[in-house]
Amino acid sequence: MTQLDARVVADRLREVVADEPKAFAYDIGVSLSAIYNYMNGRIPSTEVLFRISRYSGRPMEWFLEGAEVEVALPGAEVTATQDSPQGVRVAA
């Protein structure tokens, strides 16, 4: 089993929260101190991570995986990736 990297979760959460931690906390229904705890390395519960994921439009796995995940689509020059904003990268 793979060990979760709290730094990855914190970095990705900081990316999603940006400059609005108070509004973000309110919108997902957690305290502001909880958001700061998550941004400083505490791993959110599955329920909270699910709310963050739905609110941000990012899959839960994106917050938990350290490396970029790419899936080649057969017969196409398109690569799906979780790190690209639209979820798809077109090969040049």
N, C-alpha and C positions, 0 to 999 in steps of 0.2 A: 504494500500500500504506500502511496506517495504522501510525504509529509507536506502539509500546507505551509506556505511561506507568508507569515504575517506582514512582511514588508510589501509583498506584491499586492495583497488585499488592501493595505493602507494606501499605497501609491495609486491604485486604480480607483479607490473610493475618493481620494483627493482630486483626481481628474474629473470625476463625475460631479462632486460637490462644488468644485471651482471656488468662487468667492461668495457663495450663498449658503453657508452651513446652517444658519438659523431657519431660513425658508425651507431648505432641504429636510431638516429634522422635522419641522412641522408637517410638511407634505407627506412624509412617510410614516409619521406617527410615533416618533421616538424623541427623547430629550436631546437637547443640544449637547449636553455632556456625553451622552452615548455616542453621538457623531464624532466628537473630539476623541473619545476613547478608540473608536474604530479607525480614525485617521492616524492614531498614534500606535497602532499595532494590535489592538484587540480584535479578534475575529468575531463578526456578528453571528447571532444564531441563524439557523436555517430560515426561520420565519422572517427575520429582519432582512437577511440577504435576499430573500425572495421579493420583499417589498422594494428594496433598493433596485433590484434587477428589473422589475416591472416598471418602476418609475423612470429609470434611466434608459430603458430600451436595450440594455446589454444583457446577454445571457449570464446566468449565475456562474457558469464555468469561467467566463472571462475574468471575473474577480478572483478566482481561485487558482488559475493556471499561470505559471511563470513564463512559459515560452509561448510564442505565437503558434497557433495551431492552423495548419493549412490542409485543405482537402482538395485534391485535384479532381476535377469533374471529367469523366471519360468523354473523349471525342470533342473536347472544347479547349480553347485557350484561356479559360477563365479559372481562377483559383479562389475558392471561398476562404475567407480568413476572419477570425474573430477580432483581430486588431484593427481592421479597417472600419471606418465609420459606417459604411453602408453594408459591410459584411461580405463584399465581393471585390476582388481585385482582378482586373483584366491584364493578362500578360501581353507585353509589347512585342 
